[in-house]
Amino acid sequence: MAQVLSLTATLCAAETHKASSKPLKLAKTSRETKTKTPIYNPRKGSGSSFNKIRKQNLEVSPHRAVSAVRLMRIELGGAFADLLNEKGKGSGDNEMGYVERTLGFRTRELEDRDLRLVTDIVGGTIRWRRYLDYLICSICHDDSTFRHMEPLLVQILRIGFYEIIKLDMPHYAVVDENVRLAKVALRPGAGNMVNGILRKLALLKESNTLPLPKVEGDERAQARALAILHSHPVWMVRRWTKYIGQEEAIKLMTWNNSDPSFSLRANSAKGVSRADLVMQLNSLKVPHELSLHLDDFVRIQTGMQIVIQAGLLKEGLCSVQDESAGMVVSVVNPQPGDRIIDCCAAPGGKTLYIASQLSGQGMVSAIDINKGRLRILKETAKLHQVDGVITTIHSDLRIVAEKNPVKGDKVLLDAPCSGLGVLSKRADLRWNRKLEDMEQLKNLQDELLDAASIS
Ligand SMILES: C[S@@+](CC[C@H](N)C(=O)[O-])C[C@H]1O[C@@H](n2cnc3c(N)ncnc32)[C@H](O)[C@@H]1O
């Protein structure tokens, strides 16, 4: 029998809230079919012939090679832009394996400085993709030339454009290094092409005559121009312009394109206070500020790699958690002895914070439909020493609510959301979301809200 609980329901859902002269010549190859470079396919690496390759190229700049391969993996293989392991060396310990299988050679191992550049270049290149592609097309004078480029050539060009335009790196170095990468990883002709295009870009930048669109014409034309200038999908620009006006939409896009900042939560359940965390950050020389709103939180703008490499996350001494997530938990206001239902709990950021405030008394029932994410929650709960006050329930919330309702004093519903509120942190997300997703999400959120409130 379905029971009506005495509930304080908290809904958290983000957003339900041309350049001059002749076209450059390119030997036409279809991007999908005629590449010399293998398209990203991690399984290829398990073949013995691939495993035997052990060529090392010490002339190619490692951070560019790794960035180009990571970008291919993200675009063609669906990996996330922020994939990093505890050592900060990409997904798994096998980043150089991906480089070898994709480019046909290894580079020297990445140093910390290279890793920082990879993070910066990969995130920035993804974020600025529409803008960069517009410039590349304009310089090639021809959309079809661009469309037929090999995937790796596209990534090398995007990297070069990003380095020149957004990172203001010295042009000669950017041109030389990217030309070398294209020659070694593809063929001499590709290097010549990168040379021609990047040099042209450098000239246009120096003369302040980048071929960018003007924001003029009807609403649709203006949205298209803004979408290029601020590198967002057109539908997002139109949607935000409609709801908050062009000026605010531009501010929002500028914020989405700014460097993300992160916050860390000291894990009080393991006896780590914010003062302890601050001492650790001071000893690691990671600049930080105290959160103005939450006692356990510290903000950092840079130095995440250092925190990762020092093992603070791996040891469960602190977690990376947005203050906005922490503030949702302060609305729930967990008290020792509370029975709290976290309806869409995995991977567990809020569950763990809630659990850490129960001082060992009470229970959080963590429900989620995704088994893998729930497994992460369980593992992290152990690491954070809060597993004693967490029960996981692998199920669709709508089914639990109907067939086997859970009793609780407080309910948190952190329903799946568009993610449009975290575009500065998730650089790839803007290109993966569609307008149709918004409608589907809204319906799911409605159903989950009903389920959470009638259990
Ligand atoms: C925004 S995330 C939750 C984040 C989590 N609260 C945290 O702080 O780490 C939304 C979660 O809802 C889960 N979900 C989606 N549909 C669901 C359903 N029908 N029943 C239960 N969980 C669902 C997803 O698997 C996902 O883990």
The ligand as an SDF file (V2000), in Angstrom:
LIG
                    3D

 27 29  0  0  0  0  0  0  0  0999 V2000
   21.4220   14.8120  -11.6480 C   0  0  0  0  0  0  0  0  0  0  0  0
   21.8610   13.1280  -11.4990 S   0  0  0  0  0  0  0  0  0  0  0  0
   21.9240   12.9250   -9.7670 C   0  0  0  0  0  0  0  0  0  0  0  0
   23.1940   13.4600   -9.1660 C   0  0  0  0  0  0  0  0  0  0  0  0
   23.3040   13.0700   -7.6670 C   0  0  0  0  0  0  0  0  0  0  0  0
   22.1770   13.5190   -6.9080 N   0  0  0  0  0  0  0  0  0  0  0  0
   24.5620   13.6070   -7.0480 C   0  0  0  0  0  0  0  0  0  0  0  0
   24.5190   14.5790   -6.2950 O   0  0  0  0  0  0  0  0  0  0  0  0
   25.6420   13.0330   -7.3230 O   0  0  0  0  0  0  0  0  0  0  0  0
   20.3550   12.3250  -11.8860 C   0  0  0  0  0  0  0  0  0  0  0  0
   20.3170   10.8460  -11.5710 C   0  0  0  0  0  0  0  0  0  0  0  0
   18.9910   10.3990  -11.8200 O   0  0  0  0  0  0  0  0  0  0  0  0
   19.0500    9.0420  -12.1600 C   0  0  0  0  0  0  0  0  0  0  0  0
   17.7470    8.6490  -12.7560 N   0  0  0  0  0  0  0  0  0  0  0  0
   17.2570    8.9370  -13.9850 C   0  0  0  0  0  0  0  0  0  0  0  0
   16.0280    8.4260  -14.1430 N   0  0  0  0  0  0  0  0  0  0  0  0
   15.7260    7.7960  -12.9760 C   0  0  0  0  0  0  0  0  0  0  0  0
   14.6050    7.0650  -12.5250 C   0  0  0  0  0  0  0  0  0  0  0  0
   13.5370    6.8920  -13.3090 N   0  0  0  0  0  0  0  0  0  0  0  0
   14.6260    6.5530  -11.2840 N   0  0  0  0  0  0  0  0  0  0  0  0
   15.7110    6.7160  -10.4870 C   0  0  0  0  0  0  0  0  0  0  0  0
   16.8080    7.3970  -10.8620 N   0  0  0  0  0  0  0  0  0  0  0  0
   16.8220    7.9340  -12.0850 C   0  0  0  0  0  0  0  0  0  0  0  0
   20.2260    8.9840  -13.1190 C   0  0  0  0  0  0  0  0  0  0  0  0
   20.7270    7.6520  -13.2030 O   0  0  0  0  0  0  0  0  0  0  0  0
   21.1940    9.9630  -12.4510 C   0  0  0  0  0  0  0  0  0  0  0  0
   22.1250    9.2580  -11.6660 O   0  0  0  0  0  0  0  0  0  0  0  0
  1  2  1  0
  2  3  1  0
  2 10  1  0
  3  4  1  0
  4  5  1  0
  5  6  1  0
  5  7  1  0
  7  8  2  0
  7  9  1  0
 10 11  1  0
 11 12  1  0
 11 26  1  0
 12 13  1  0
 13 14  1  0
 13 24  1  0
 14 15  1  0
 14 23  1  0
 15 16  2  0
 16 17  1  0
 17 18  1  0
 17 23  2  0
 18 19  1  0
 18 20  2  0
 20 21  1  0
 21 22  2  0
 22 23  1  0
 24 25  1  0
 24 26  1  0
 26 27  1  0
M  CHG  2   2   1   9  -1
M  END
$$$$
